[in-house]
Amino acid sequence: MIPNVLTIAGSDPSGGAGVQADLKTFAALRVNGCAAVTTLTAQNTRIVSGVYPVAPDVVEAQIEAVLADVDIAAVKIGMLGTAAIVSSIAMVLRRFQPPNIVIDPVLRSSTGTGLLKDDALEVFRRELLPLATVLTPNADEAGALIGAKAPRSVAEARTVARTLHGMGAQNVLVTGGHVTPNAPKCVDVLDDGSTVQELQVQRVMAADTHGTGCVLSSAIAAHLAMGAAVPDACRAAQQFVAAAIAARGELSAGHGRKPVHPLHELWRNRQE
Ligand code: PLP
């Protein structure tokens, strides 16, 4: 049977990030995607021009409708928007207890627009973070979550990952792209509270990408839904994102930052 995976995230109408990127990733990895929208954004590859949170009870109703009917094998959580949305999601997840919750703590866009209100951060830490099977912060998000500077070395990333594990996430993957931005390899640090692994991938030299965090966390959720163990899911997702970054030139989407291309392999196979 094809597993079902639910994304709870924001909408990027230009298609490179958010729910749109999540559903493409699910399709590429052959899991069935469901999607509950937390926030509508108006954005393109150059700018986020509007952020419009969905009413918390409407977010909750979408998730409840899915979880009450569909057998969900993994959940990916992305952009949340407001404290009230964070709380309503935590409440409905505690009620239904779906397995394999992957949380990408989206705080701002690469262009600098805030995507989670400041007062929501504390609610996020307290109510949602402890529900994470895997938490996937980048360097800035990891720093913000623990109220410290962003890690700038693999050693610092290891320290932050352990702190975030102590805050309640079962596994923490601090993504390395911005920890050591000039290194030839990206090192993602995975901490399960007892073991720390450094997952390495050859860096794809690409300034100004769009949607990498969304695709990574969705790919982890997809692999967990298919039965992979957490380290294997993280490793596979890391490779998947690297390939989706490398294929970004096949798309001509917009004139700003380059959306990654999670569907590249599927489309290439169809052409053959
Ligand atoms: N818009 C939405 C709806 C998102 O979920 C995200 C990231 O998760 C972004 C924008 C930011 O994407 P990027 O970091 O590529 O700018």
Boltz pocket constraint, residues with backbone or C-beta under 6 A from the ligand:
constraints:
  - pocket:
      binder: B
      contacts: [[A, 9], [A, 10], [A, 11], [A, 12], [A, 17], [A, 18], [A, 19], [A, 39], [A, 41], [A, 43], [A, 78], [A, 79], [A, 106], [A, 108], [A, 109], [A, 110], [A, 111], [A, 209], [A, 210], [A, 211], [A, 212], [A, 213], [A, 214]]
      max_distance: 6.0
